[in-house]
Amino acid sequence: SVSSSAAKSVEIHNSVIEGGIAKMRHLGEGLAIPAKADTVLGPGALHLMFIEPTAPFVVGRLIPVVLVFERVGAIETIFEVRAMGR
């Protein structure tokens, strides 16, 4: 799971194309990350959706995030807001 003080909630989503239409799916059960493999989050694929941000996300702003893993537990990190497409 994911949480952040910068938003009411944070959801893990996957974007898929169905019948030529892009759709986002909430991964309510979390995201399986294979051992010794890279999992990339980004636009148009797996991504994090910040629901009801507490303030506008401004380029350069640092966003505190807590990632929760099944075996490792909670890991606190910081995301930097970047311009779209970067």
C-alpha positions as CSV (number, residue, x, y, z in Angstrom):
1,S,0.0,0.0,0.0
2,V,0.9,3.7,-0.2
3,S,0.1,6.7,1.9
4,S,1.1,10.4,2.0
5,S,0.4,13.4,4.2
6,A,0.1,15.3,0.9
7,A,-3.2,13.6,0.0
8,K,-6.3,12.1,1.6
9,S,-5.3,8.8,0.1
10,V,-3.0,7.3,-2.5
11,E,-4.0,4.4,-4.7
12,I,-2.0,2.0,-6.9
13,H,-3.4,2.1,-10.4
14,N,-2.8,0.3,-13.8
15,S,-3.7,1.8,-17.1
16,V,-4.8,-0.6,-19.8
17,I,-6.3,-0.4,-23.3
18,E,-9.6,-2.2,-23.7
19,G,-11.3,-2.0,-27.1
20,G,-9.2,0.9,-28.1
21,I,-10.1,2.9,-24.9
22,A,-7.6,3.7,-22.1
23,K,-9.0,2.7,-18.7
24,M,-7.5,3.0,-15.2
25,R,-7.9,0.1,-12.8
26,H,-7.4,0.5,-9.0
27,L,-5.2,-2.3,-7.7
28,G,-6.9,-2.7,-4.4
29,E,-4.9,-5.8,-3.5
30,G,-1.6,-4.1,-4.0
31,L,1.1,-4.7,-6.6
32,A,3.1,-7.8,-6.9
33,I,6.8,-6.9,-7.3
34,P,8.9,-9.9,-8.5
35,A,12.1,-10.6,-6.6
36,K,15.3,-9.3,-8.3
37,A,13.2,-7.5,-10.9
38,D,12.5,-3.8,-11.7
39,T,9.0,-2.5,-11.5
40,V,8.6,0.9,-13.2
41,L,5.8,3.3,-12.3
42,G,4.9,6.0,-14.9
43,P,2.2,7.6,-17.0
44,G,0.1,5.3,-19.1
45,A,1.0,2.2,-17.1
46,L,1.4,1.4,-13.4
47,H,1.2,4.6,-11.4
48,L,0.2,6.1,-8.0
49,M,-2.9,8.2,-7.9
50,F,-2.9,10.9,-5.2
51,I,-6.6,11.4,-4.2
52,E,-7.6,14.8,-2.9
53,P,-4.2,16.4,-2.5
54,T,-3.9,18.7,0.6
55,A,-2.3,21.4,-1.6
56,P,-1.5,21.8,-5.3
57,F,1.5,19.8,-6.6
58,V,4.0,22.3,-7.7
59,V,7.1,21.4,-9.8
60,G,10.1,21.1,-7.4
61,R,8.0,20.4,-4.3
62,L,8.9,17.4,-2.2
63,I,6.2,15.0,-1.3
64,P,6.6,12.6,1.7
65,V,5.4,9.0,0.9
66,V,5.2,5.8,2.8
67,L,5.4,2.6,0.8
68,V,4.2,-0.5,2.7
69,F,5.6,-3.9,1.6
70,E,4.2,-7.3,2.6
71,R,7.6,-8.6,3.8
72,V,9.7,-5.5,4.5
73,G,7.0,-3.3,6.1
74,A,6.8,0.5,5.8
75,I,9.5,2.5,4.1
76,E,9.4,6.3,4.2
77,T,10.7,8.1,1.1
78,I,10.3,11.5,-0.7
79,F,9.1,12.1,-4.2
80,E,10.0,15.3,-6.1
81,V,7.2,16.8,-8.2
82,R,8.4,17.0,-11.8
83,A,6.9,18.5,-15.0
84,M,4.6,16.3,-17.0
85,G,6.5,13.8,-19.2
86,R,9.8,14.0,-17.3
